[in-house]
Amino acid sequence: MELWRLDATDLAAQIRSGRASARDATAACLGRLEAVNPQLNAVVHVLADEAMAAAAAADEAQARGEALGPLHGVPATIKIVADQKGCATDNGVAMFKSLIAKEDAPVVANLRRAGAILVGRTAAPAFSMRAMTSSVLHGQTYNPWNPKVTCGGSSGGAAAGLAAGIGAIAHGSDIGGSIRWPAYCNGVVGLRTSLGRIPSFNPTARNGRNIASQMMAVAGPLTRSVRDARLALQVMSAGDPRDPVWTPVPLEGPPTAKRVALVAEPAGFSIHPAVSDAIRIAGQRLAEAGYQVEEVEPPNLRETADLWEHLGLPHFGISLVPILEQVGDPGLTNFITHWIAEKGLADMPTFLNAFARRDQLLSAWNQFFETYPVILAPNCPEPSLPAELDTQGRDGALRTLEGIRLQFMCPVLGLPGLSVPLGRYEGLPLGVQVIAARYREDLCLTVGEIIEAHEPIPTPIDPH
């Protein structure tokens, strides 16, 4: 089997045993990148020379008998929003194309220390503030399943490249679904981590993070197997004092009741039958594995999702709206302008009251988790969305917003969420979202492995 087809766990084992080398794995990945990336535009900064040099150093270290990290020799990609020494942290914006990082962000450093070989940087929309991946700076990224449907965003390059076999692990970030949504669109696994689980800090940042980012923005892995998501979480979550939010919590929590809340048709949403069917199939598989599965909804689900606007949009009004003309990205301008026009910018009393209401909702959800430690829910009300839908006026922007709204509960409450592929509709991948209490990624991953065991992850695929 070609090495680029292997997941990270198998590839690391091959290299560790001497059946393959880090050079072999990196060359195979770069060959696959050269073959498919022109059709996808997923990796916008290829690091071929640097990657091969790092692979050679990894092989030499192994030959000397040095201790090997859990990802020794495994190719990985980094989203353009994270500082990577010697690379531009352009964030999909032309004005930042020369912002060269002098040191690694914590998550990048953690991947390097674990032995990962960083082969390239993946596309994101401007400021990572769209659910589609295109920008004036880097152009459009295409879904390998069908270029007419979106690859998602904002970690669209990470997910599209991974789905086509570029690297075994992709770094992503998520403030409103930016890991789980593109994972769903591309048929891969995406893990949004709990707030404070993975350290986040960019040395190139001139200012501290706004309140919404401090509360809702996290990093996490995209992978082609659930076991790889577990492995990547272990690696990426090593602490760093530069992030004041990072929390030293064990990766495995205490045992819980094997009860699952199944949310196939959440109130306030119009769910496509194929999407709700996938949720119920996942529930059946968990029931067969000994879980007690009940169709019950967590408290105020729609209200919890809607709270994102009160917490997040005011920051756009302060920092993003005034520079939209200077940024000059029509896709971003269309989406943000129509979003704010529809939902408005919360005034100070509404903004502060939203934090108080969040406190009540988190308490209610935590009590719900005492009875139902795991929630199964849709990623999106629809099986897929057209590419660049959010650029198609008010209707396109609002349909896009409704399409990602089921991603909003986790960032609002700081919860982990796992997107796992399950089934297909009209040739495109479907999937389910697994949610658990804060710092219980282990519960999400265990459930994800059960779902995955019945139907292998369909990627990597050749771009269609």
C-alpha positions as MATLAB code, in Angstrom:
seq = 'MELWRLDATDLAAQIRSGRASARDATAACLGRLEAVNPQLNAVVHVLADEAMAAAAAADEAQARGEALGPLHGVPATIKIVADQKGCATDNGVAMFKSLIAKEDAPVVANLRRAGAILVGRTAAPAFSMRAMTSSVLHGQTYNPWNPKVTCGGSSGGAAAGLAAGIGAIAHGSDIGGSIRWPAYCNGVVGLRTSLGRIPSFNPTARNGRNIASQMMAVAGPLTRSVRDARLALQVMSAGDPRDPVWTPVPLEGPPTAKRVALVAEPAGFSIHPAVSDAIRIAGQRLAEAGYQVEEVEPPNLRETADLWEHLGLPHFGISLVPILEQVGDPGLTNFITHWIAEKGLADMPTFLNAFARRDQLLSAWNQFFETYPVILAPNCPEPSLPAELDTQGRDGALRTLEGIRLQFMCPVLGLPGLSVPLGRYEGLPLGVQVIAARYREDLCLTVGEIIEAHEPIPTPIDPH';
ca = [
       0.000    0.000    0.000;
       1.212    3.497   -0.806;
       2.442    5.129    2.371;
       0.307    8.236    1.869;
      -2.805    6.088    2.253;
      -1.940    5.003    5.801;
      -3.324    6.729    8.855;
      -0.873    8.247   11.310;
      -0.996    5.306   13.721;
      -0.079    2.733   11.077;
       2.480    4.973    9.407;
       4.256    5.719   12.697;
       4.387    1.978   13.416;
       5.860    1.265    9.979;
       8.581    3.859   10.496;
       9.337    2.812   14.062;
       9.722   -0.824   12.983;
      12.035    0.060   10.091;
       9.630   -1.117    7.383;
       9.573    2.440    6.080;
      11.604    5.561    6.718;
      10.610    9.120    7.464;
      12.094    9.997    4.064;
       9.891    7.399    2.381;
       6.759    8.679    4.125;
       7.520   12.330    3.410;
       8.403   11.707   -0.228;
       5.164    9.739   -0.677;
       3.151   12.561    0.876;
       4.832   15.213   -1.257;
       4.262   13.087   -4.349;
       0.578   12.837   -3.509;
       0.473   16.580   -2.866;
       1.994   17.270   -6.273;
      -0.560   14.977   -7.908;
      -3.765   16.267   -6.304;
      -3.184   19.732   -4.878;
      -3.477   21.507   -8.257;
      -7.101   20.303   -8.386;
      -7.840   21.257   -4.778;
      -5.729   24.273   -3.821;
      -5.725   22.904   -0.279;
      -2.054   23.503    0.560;
      -1.112   27.079   -0.279;
       2.490   26.996    0.959;
       4.383   23.795    0.167;
       7.426   23.098    2.338;
       9.018   20.315    0.299;
      12.687   21.094    0.948;
      12.169   21.775    4.634;
      10.102   18.619    5.026;
      12.644   16.371    3.333;
      15.432   17.877    5.463;
      13.402   17.240    8.619;
      12.696   13.672    7.466;
      16.393   13.046    6.861;
      17.185   14.335   10.349;
      14.464   12.088   11.787;
      15.942    9.014   10.091;
      19.409    9.894   11.332;
      18.100   10.303   14.876;
      16.417    6.902   14.653;
      19.635    5.333   13.355;
      21.487    6.720   16.387;
      18.980    5.040   18.677;
      17.446    8.237   20.009;
      14.031    8.216   21.648;
      11.248    8.586   19.071;
       8.130   10.682   19.467;
       4.676    9.177   18.874;
       4.440   10.879   15.447;
       8.032   10.226   14.403;
       8.252   10.689   10.637;
       4.508   11.260   10.105;
       3.635   14.041    7.596;
       1.263   16.746    8.863;
      -0.058   20.107    7.735;
      -0.587   23.399    9.568;
      -3.407   25.877    8.945;
      -2.189   29.322    7.866;
      -3.560   30.920   11.047;
      -0.879   29.417   13.333;
       2.658   30.731   13.623;
       5.233   28.403   12.086;
       8.835   29.536   12.168;
       9.952   30.900    8.816;
       6.428   30.965    7.333;
       3.898   33.734    6.824;
       0.942   33.769    9.202;
      -1.135   35.449    6.505;
      -4.576   34.341    7.766;
      -5.829   34.471    4.182;
      -5.319   38.253    4.043;
      -3.025   40.013    1.565;
      -1.873   42.644    4.064;
      -0.332   39.876    6.198;
       1.414   37.931    3.435;
       4.811   39.150    4.671;
       4.128   38.517    8.368;
       6.854   35.913    8.884;
       6.851   34.059   12.189;
      10.154   33.921   14.070;
       9.039   31.061   16.321;
       6.415   28.329   16.438;
       3.015   28.576   18.065;
       2.659   26.068   20.929;
       0.584   23.602   18.918;
       3.128   23.640   16.079;
       5.988   23.144   18.524;
       4.120   20.245   20.122;
       3.693   18.511   16.769;
       7.363   18.972   15.942;
       8.457   17.585   19.329;
       6.293   14.529   18.699;
       8.223   13.906   15.471;
       5.706   15.113   12.891;
       7.101   16.305    9.553;
       5.393   19.542    8.512;
       4.889   19.408    4.737;
       2.788   22.509    4.090;
       0.345   25.154    5.240;
      -3.336   24.844    4.437;
      -5.832   27.372    3.143;
      -8.398   29.297    5.161;
     -10.727   32.181    4.263;
      -9.773   35.715    5.238;
      -9.467   35.952    9.030;
     -10.984   32.430    9.162;
     -14.382   34.097    9.394;
     -16.347   32.201    6.730;
     -17.821   28.723    6.449;
     -16.396   28.398    2.942;
     -12.691   28.416    2.048;
     -11.651   30.992   -0.499;
      -9.837   34.287   -0.346;
      -8.513   36.933   -2.673;
      -5.003   36.026   -1.511;
      -5.126   32.254   -2.093;
      -8.161   31.612   -4.306;
     -10.777   28.906   -3.809;
     -10.212   25.506   -2.200;
     -12.256   22.641   -3.683;
     -13.966   19.656   -2.116;
     -12.350   16.449   -3.446;
     -15.735   14.688   -3.481;
     -17.356   17.263   -5.742;
     -16.037   20.748   -6.542;
     -19.592   22.103   -6.769;
     -20.170   21.639   -3.031;
     -18.219   23.441   -0.330;
     -15.184   21.967    1.373;
     -16.321   23.911    4.421;
     -14.395   26.436    6.444;
     -12.500   27.798    7.951;
     -10.173   24.756    8.109;
     -11.260   23.846    4.577;
      -7.758   23.425    3.209;
      -6.835   21.137    6.096;
      -9.866   18.895    5.548;
      -9.799   18.825    1.728;
      -6.098   18.046    1.597;
      -6.373   15.358    4.260;
      -9.330   13.742    2.483;
      -7.255   13.473   -0.694;
      -4.241   11.962    1.084;
      -2.038   14.999    1.782;
      -0.613   14.167    5.196;
      -1.970   11.944    7.934;
      -2.795   14.700   10.444;
      -4.004   18.225    9.781;
      -4.007   21.053   12.293;
      -7.208   23.101   12.444;
      -8.881   25.729   14.594;
     -12.515   26.183   15.634;
     -14.398   29.214   16.973;
     -17.744   28.401   15.369;
     -17.380   24.970   13.760;
     -14.202   25.467   11.744;
     -12.887   21.961   12.471;
     -16.090   19.899   12.648;
     -17.844   21.540    9.688;
     -15.084   20.962    7.076;
     -14.533   17.476    8.513;
     -18.215   16.768    7.790;
     -17.983   18.230    4.290;
     -14.922   16.173    3.339;
     -15.593   12.840    5.051;
     -12.828   12.981    7.666;
     -12.675   13.071   11.463;
     -12.532   16.468   13.158;
     -12.064   17.057   16.885;
     -12.920   20.398   18.440;
     -11.232   20.322   21.828;
     -12.423   21.766   25.130;
     -11.587   25.358   25.941;
      -8.111   25.303   27.507;
      -7.179   21.797   26.342;
      -4.632   22.728   23.629;
      -2.417   25.786   24.227;
      -3.046   28.676   21.855;
      -0.701   31.600   21.289;
       0.739   33.363   18.246;
       4.009   35.245   18.833;
       3.236   37.407   15.773;
      -0.003   38.700   17.322;
       0.214   42.384   18.170;
      -2.699   42.389   20.582;
      -4.237   39.978   23.062;
      -7.235   37.901   22.054;
     -10.674   39.459   22.288;
     -13.152   38.044   24.784;
     -14.954   35.898   22.219;
     -11.690   34.279   21.126;
     -10.603   33.717   24.708;
     -13.903   31.926   25.385;
     -14.599   30.097   22.144;
     -11.509   29.665   19.924;
      -9.596   26.375   20.177;
      -7.219   24.258   18.114;
      -7.658   20.602   17.259;
      -6.794   17.832   14.808;
      -8.394   16.570   11.624;
      -7.553   12.950   10.850;
      -8.640    9.945    8.786;
      -9.343    7.728   11.784;
     -10.666    8.260   15.277;
      -7.629    6.579   16.797;
      -5.470    9.180   15.045;
      -7.590   11.945   16.585;
      -6.874   10.401   19.996;
      -3.151   10.246   19.221;
      -3.061   13.798   17.874;
      -4.923   15.114   20.918;
      -2.323   13.563   23.200;
       0.457   15.258   21.263;
      -1.132   18.659   20.668;
      -2.338   19.204   24.233;
       1.063   19.512   25.921;
       1.044   22.687   27.999;
       2.666   26.034   27.276;
       2.870   28.973   29.737;
       2.239   31.501   26.953;
      -1.447   30.533   26.937;
      -3.148   31.673   30.160;
      -6.246   29.602   29.341;
      -4.462   26.227   29.033;
      -5.578   23.824   31.760;
      -3.671   20.690   32.918;
      -6.557   18.219   32.887;
      -6.027   14.446   32.336;
      -6.969   13.119   28.914;
      -9.011   10.312   30.483;
     -11.840   11.102   32.884;
     -13.707    8.913   35.384;
     -16.203    6.267   34.198;
     -19.692    7.465   33.322;
     -23.038    5.880   32.602;
     -23.281    4.513   29.054;
     -26.221    6.720   28.139;
     -26.574    8.773   24.972;
     -28.960   11.609   24.132;
     -29.920   11.266   20.485;
     -30.900   14.559   18.828;
     -31.996   13.616   15.308;
     -34.447   16.466   14.785;
     -33.563   19.352   17.129;
     -36.322   21.861   17.795;
     -36.069   25.021   15.728;
     -34.213   23.382   12.853;
     -35.443   21.871    9.586;
     -33.415   18.673    9.263;
     -33.056   16.767    5.988;
     -34.206   13.130    6.348;
     -30.809   11.772    5.278;
     -29.144   13.743    8.084;
     -31.551   12.553   10.781;
     -31.308    8.984    9.455;
     -27.518    9.079    9.924;
     -27.972   10.174   13.549;
     -30.384    7.310   14.228;
     -28.064    4.778   12.560;
     -25.266    5.961   14.850;
     -27.645    5.547   17.789;
     -28.414    1.976   16.734;
     -24.729    1.138   16.611;
     -24.203    2.501   20.084;
     -27.232    0.586   21.375;
     -25.738   -2.602   19.930;
     -22.539   -1.782   21.826;
     -24.417   -1.610   25.124;
     -25.336    2.061   25.357;
     -28.761    3.218   26.473;
     -29.851    5.576   23.702;
     -32.801    7.946   24.112;
     -34.195   10.623   21.807;
     -33.977   13.608   24.139;
     -32.699   17.138   23.635;
     -30.325   19.075   25.909;
     -31.686   22.259   27.482;
     -32.423   25.199   25.193;
     -30.352   23.871   22.303;
     -31.433   26.480   19.765;
     -31.056   29.315   22.257;
     -27.573   28.091   23.124;
     -26.574   28.118   19.461;
     -28.125   31.536   18.888;
     -26.180   32.997   21.797;
     -23.049   32.895   19.608;
     -24.135   36.113   17.886;
     -24.461   38.087   21.121;
     -21.029   36.895   22.265;
     -19.146   37.066   18.964;
     -20.627   39.609   16.587;
     -19.871   42.733   18.683;
     -16.164   42.035   18.222;
     -16.648   42.036   14.445;
     -18.237   45.447   14.681;
     -15.207   46.778   16.549;
     -12.274   45.089   14.823;
     -13.379   43.686   11.471;
     -16.099   45.870    9.949;
     -13.944   49.055    9.950;
     -11.223   47.350    7.849;
     -13.375   45.346    5.403;
     -12.716   47.817    2.584;
      -8.992   47.756    3.283;
      -8.944   43.947    3.363;
     -10.687   43.893   -0.022;
     -12.126   40.377    0.146;
     -15.661   40.366   -1.367;
     -16.560   36.937    0.024;
     -15.776   38.001    3.562;
     -17.529   41.344    3.121;
     -20.710   39.747    1.780;
     -20.967   37.177    4.551;
     -20.145   39.488    7.460;
     -22.286   42.359    6.165;
     -25.406   40.235    5.718;
     -24.827   38.393    8.993;
     -24.645   41.627   10.975;
     -27.556   43.168    9.063;
     -29.714   40.152    9.954;
     -28.637   39.568   13.554;
     -27.429   42.998   14.630;
     -24.636   43.933   17.012;
     -25.493   43.488   20.674;
     -25.315   46.668   22.747;
     -23.423   46.603   26.043;
     -26.367   45.472   28.252;
     -27.263   42.704   25.780;
     -23.605   41.660   25.529;
     -23.213   41.443   29.312;
     -26.545   39.685   29.736;
     -25.423   37.112   27.174;
     -22.522   36.164   29.456;
     -24.906   35.779   32.376;
     -27.243   33.634   30.298;
     -24.293   31.544   29.117;
     -23.498   30.811   32.743;
     -27.040   29.516   33.286;
     -26.999   27.432   30.120;
     -23.640   25.837   30.907;
     -24.931   24.873   34.330;
     -28.044   23.318   32.748;
     -25.996   21.399   30.175;
     -23.575   20.164   32.834;
     -26.516   18.776   34.795;
     -27.836   17.178   31.601;
     -24.453   15.491   31.090;
     -24.813   13.879   34.515;
     -27.654   11.813   33.058;
     -26.558   11.701   29.417;
     -22.750   11.920   29.231;
     -22.784   11.912   25.406;
     -24.953   13.732   22.871;
     -25.378   12.659   19.227;
     -26.452   15.545   16.989;
     -26.260   16.671   13.355;
     -23.369   18.719   12.020;
     -25.608   20.499    9.536;
     -29.349   20.459    8.749;
     -28.486   19.665    5.112;
     -26.350   16.914    3.570;
     -24.151   19.562    1.922;
     -24.059   23.201    0.848;
     -23.103   24.611   -2.560;
     -19.586   25.979   -2.924;
     -19.332   29.728   -2.315;
     -22.968   29.862   -1.186;
     -22.165   32.610    1.303;
     -21.187   34.969   -1.516;
     -24.656   34.762   -3.105;
     -26.308   37.753   -1.456;
     -28.445   37.787    1.654;
     -30.179   34.459    1.012;
     -26.888   32.640    0.434;
     -25.304   34.127    3.527;
     -28.273   33.255    5.745;
     -28.583   29.708    4.407;
     -24.884   29.243    5.114;
     -25.321   30.606    8.619;
     -28.185   28.213    9.307;
     -26.065   25.412    7.862;
     -23.348   25.862   10.472;
     -25.542   26.888   13.430;
     -25.564   23.377   14.922;
     -21.812   23.839   15.366;
     -22.283   26.839   17.670;
     -23.286   25.116   20.929;
     -19.793   23.757   21.610;
     -17.916   27.070   21.321;
     -20.572   28.959   23.276;
     -20.190   26.516   26.193;
     -16.522   25.566   25.706;
     -17.369   21.918   25.016;
     -15.543   19.310   22.931;
     -17.184   18.024   19.758;
     -16.203   15.262   17.344;
     -17.343   14.998   13.727;
     -17.327   11.383   12.491;
     -18.201   10.317    8.914;
     -21.204    8.031    8.574;
     -22.939    7.136    5.319;
     -23.383    9.054    2.078;
     -26.100   10.964    0.294;
     -25.993   11.407   -3.474;
     -22.332   10.427   -3.481;
     -21.273   12.855   -0.755;
     -20.213   11.992    2.797;
     -22.551   12.408    5.741;
     -21.600   12.314    9.396;
     -22.599   12.857   12.998;
     -21.476   15.221   15.744;
     -20.587   13.748   19.151;
     -20.643   16.182   22.098;
     -19.627   15.657   25.732;
     -18.928   17.715   28.830;
     -15.857   19.916   29.034;
     -12.574   17.965   29.058;
     -14.345   14.718   28.138;
     -12.882   14.307   24.675;
     -12.272   10.722   25.742;
     -16.026   10.037   25.749;
     -16.410   11.563   22.280;
     -13.531    9.473   20.930;
     -14.796    6.210   22.435;
     -18.218    6.735   20.874;
     -16.587    7.777   17.607;
     -14.569    4.565   17.487;
     -17.746    2.495   17.864;
     -19.440    4.383   15.023;
     -16.335    4.114   12.851;
     -15.954    0.364   13.458;
     -19.141   -0.387   11.498;
     -18.096    1.600    8.462;
     -14.461    2.447    7.691;
     -13.641    6.100    7.031;
     -13.976    6.548    3.230;
     -10.880    8.687    2.694;
      -8.342    9.152    1.210;
      -9.994    9.533   -2.166;
      -8.946   10.747   -5.582;
     -10.407   14.181   -6.346;
     -13.509   14.020   -8.530;
];
